Amino acid sequence: MTRRPPGQVRDAIIEALRAAKKPLDMSEIHKKVTARLGEVPSSSVRSYMQVGNGRYFERVSRGRYRLKS
């Protein structure tokens, strides 16, 4: 796997959450990010979800997130 440019995974996560009609769990988010960018380690998605929580999106229940309004 190649290293992604800064912000690419974040932008893919935000796009996935923006398009969703309901909160998504981590596996759904990872699947959508991979569909957009190609193979992305799930650890990269999980890591960014921890870093960006509260800034771009919010946790609504255990392992489920939505875009912050």
C-alpha positions as CSV (number, residue, x, y, z in Angstrom):
1,M,0.0,0.0,0.0
2,T,1.1,3.5,-0.7
3,R,1.1,6.4,1.7
4,R,-1.8,8.8,1.2
5,P,-1.3,12.5,0.9
6,P,-2.4,14.5,4.0
7,G,-6.1,14.9,4.2
8,Q,-7.1,12.3,1.6
9,V,-8.4,9.8,4.1
10,R,-10.1,12.5,6.2
11,D,-11.8,13.9,3.1
12,A,-13.0,10.4,2.1
13,I,-14.4,9.8,5.6
14,I,-16.2,13.2,5.6
15,E,-17.7,12.4,2.1
16,A,-18.9,9.0,3.3
17,L,-20.6,10.5,6.3
18,R,-22.1,13.4,4.3
19,A,-23.7,11.0,1.8
20,A,-25.1,8.7,4.6
21,K,-28.7,9.0,5.6
22,K,-27.9,7.5,9.1
23,P,-24.9,7.2,11.3
24,L,-22.3,4.6,10.1
25,D,-20.3,2.1,12.0
26,M,-16.5,1.7,11.5
27,S,-16.8,-1.2,9.0
28,E,-19.2,0.8,6.8
29,I,-17.0,3.9,6.9
30,H,-13.9,1.8,6.0
31,K,-15.8,0.1,3.1
32,K,-16.8,3.5,1.7
33,V,-13.3,5.0,2.1
34,T,-11.8,1.9,0.4
35,A,-14.3,2.2,-2.5
36,R,-13.3,5.8,-3.1
37,L,-9.5,5.6,-2.6
38,G,-8.6,1.9,-3.1
39,E,-7.0,-0.2,-0.4
40,V,-6.7,1.8,2.9
41,P,-5.7,0.1,6.2
42,S,-8.6,0.0,8.6
43,S,-6.2,1.3,11.3
44,S,-5.8,4.5,9.3
45,V,-9.5,5.0,9.3
46,R,-9.9,4.2,13.0
47,S,-7.0,6.5,13.9
48,Y,-8.5,9.4,12.0
49,M,-11.9,8.8,13.6
50,Q,-10.3,9.2,17.0
51,V,-8.3,12.3,16.0
52,G,-11.2,14.0,14.2
53,N,-14.0,13.1,16.7
54,G,-15.6,16.3,17.8
55,R,-14.1,18.4,15.1
56,Y,-15.6,17.0,11.9
57,F,-17.9,14.3,13.2
58,E,-19.4,13.0,16.4
59,R,-19.9,9.6,17.9
60,V,-23.6,8.9,18.4
61,S,-23.2,5.5,20.0
62,R,-20.5,2.9,20.4
63,G,-18.7,2.6,17.1
64,R,-21.3,4.7,15.2
65,Y,-20.5,8.1,13.8
66,R,-22.2,10.9,11.8
67,L,-21.0,14.2,10.4
68,K,-21.1,17.0,12.9
69,S,-23.9,19.5,12.2
